[in-house]
Amino acid sequence: GDCCRGYGGTYLSEKDVKAIANYIKTDVKSFLEKYCEWSGRKPILTQGNNGYCIFWDDLCTIHPVKPYMCQAWPFITSVLVDPDNWHIMSSMCPGIDAEVPDSVVRKWVTDKQAGNS
């Protein structure tokens, strides 16, 4: 739930948009108009008045089709690309162990970029 709060933008891929729209039984255009804002040319999920994702109601109401960014968080490239980002995010995310050595973070990023999972 802590990840689902605060502005930062949950970016959606085309696949995410289609899956969520289908799950909530609406068309893509209506979904984008009602549940998304735009950050540059990319849709992001709107926040409710409570500061949480529009689909948060004490739990994720779209959990079976939640966006890739939500599934992968906090292990996304923008967090992992730089050990400094890892340490900054560790103060906000209980899923990140701040004690992980920089060398481990760097190796993980290198492996991911090389296609090794």
WOCORQUI-V828321 format. One record per helix or strand. SS is the DSSP state (@ for helix, = for strand). FROM is the first residue (numbers start at 1). TO is the last residue. If there is no record, write none. Layout:
ss = (SS	SS)
from = (FROM	FROM)
to = (TO	TO)
//
This chain:
ss = (@	=	=	@	@	=	=	=	=	=	=	@	@	@	@	@)
from = (2	5	11	14	28	36	42	47	52	56	60	63	68	77	83	102)
to = (4	5	11	23	35	39	45	47	53	56	60	65	72	80	90	113)
//
